[in-house]
Amino acid sequence: MDKDIEFMKEALKEAELARLEDEVPIGCVIVKDDQIIARGHNQRDKSHNPLGHAETLAIKAASEVINDWQLVDCTLYVTIEPCIMCSGAIIQSRIKRVVYGAPDIKGGAFGSSINILEASNINHRPEVVKGVLEKECASIIKNYFKSKRK
């Protein structure tokens, strides 16, 4: 669990980078053999690309680092529960384990809004750990949206 906290703190650093770029502050790191091999943070607005989520950017970077699309020995850490698009990318890339901070009741696809892992015919089900540094992960996104409503 200590490693989960350590790596979630790194994902929070990525979320802070997104916030500084005036993006929705979600951050992600991908770990293999206890080493961060990829990082990502939301860049939808900056890139004008709906695929610019923290997880998809980190998955692409990790695949380039290990020169393989299958990330079977990797753990993905993300500050907010992945959406259905990102959950699909996680499943397709065969990520072994997903650790997220705060739930996303509007769009989370690992149980908060829907649970993609309940689909009977999917070919891969990562282990999912939720609630790691939940308060910190929820706080950065709540404060971001509060600042937008003023």
N, C-alpha and C positions, 0 to 999 in steps of 0.2 A: 504493500500500500504506500510506503514511503516513496517509492519510485513513481507511482501514479501521481502523487502530489507534486513531486519535483517536475515531472514532465507537463503536468497541467499548468504549473506556473509558467512554463515556457510557452504554452498555448495562450495564456493570458497576455504575455508580452506581445504576441502576434496580434491579439485582439486590440491591444493598445495602439499598435501601428495602424490598424484599420481605423480606429477612432481618430487618430491624428490626421488621417487622410480624408476624414469626414465620410467614412464608409461605416456600415453597420458593423460594430466591433465584435467580430467573431474570429477566433484564431485557432490554428491547428498545427500540430507537429506529428510527424510519423517517426516511430522508433523501431530500430532493428538492432538486436544484440546490445541493448542498453545504450544505444547511441542515436541521437537525432539525425536522420538522413534527409529529412525534408521539412519545410515550413510553409505555411500559407496563411493568408488572412483575406477577408473579403475584399474584392476589387471590382465589383459589378459596375459601380458608377464610373470609376476611373477608366475601366476597360470598355465600357458600353457593351458589356457581355453578360447575359443572364447566367452563364455557366461559371462566372467568376466567384464562386463560393470558396471559402477557406479550404474545405475538404477536397474539392476537385482539383484545386491548384496544387495542394500538397501531394495528392495522389499522383498527379502528372509528374511532379518533380521527383518523387520517390521512385517512380518507374524508370525515369531517366538515370537516376543515380545507380540503381542496381541492374539496369539494362534488361528489365523484364516487366511485363504487365502484371504478373502474379506477385502480390505482396504477402505471400502466405506466412511468413515469419515476422510480420510487422504488427505493431499496435498503433492505432490512430487515436490521438488525444485531441478533443475539440471542446471548446468552451460551452457550446450550446448543442443540444440534441440535433443530430442531422435531419435535414428535410428528406423528402422522398427521393429527390434527384441524387443527393449526396449518398443516401442509403443505398440506392441502386449502384452507384459507382463503387461504394465500399464492397458490396456483394460481388460485383463483377471483377474487382481487383483481388478478391480472395483474402482480404485483410483478416488476420486471425482474431484480433481483439479490438474493440472500440471502447474508449473511456470518454464519457462526456460529463460536463459540469452541471449545467442547469437544463431542466426540461423546456421544451417549446410546445406549449399546449395548443398553439394554432397550427403548427406545421411539423412537429416532431414525428418522425416515422419509425422510431423504436419504442413506441408505446404511448406517448403522450397524446397524440392526435390520432394516429393509426399505428399499427404494428406490422411493418412489411415482413418481419420474420415469421409471421403466422401464415403467410402464403404457402400452400402445401407443396408446390412444385419448384420452389427456388432451389438452386443447386449449392448454395453455400450459406451458412449461418454463423456469423462471427459471434464470439462471446461479447456481451455488452455489460459494461460496468457504468452505473450512473451515480451522479451526486458528488463527484470528487471536486472539492472546492466550490460547491454549488453556490454559496452566498456570494463569493467573489465573482464568479462567472455570471450570475444573474445581475449583480449590481452594475457591472460595466455596461451592459446592454440597456438596463432600465434607465440609468442616468443619461445615456446617449439619447434615448427617445424622449425623456423629460426635457432635455435641452432643446430638442427640435420642436416641442409643443409651445414653447414660450413666445 
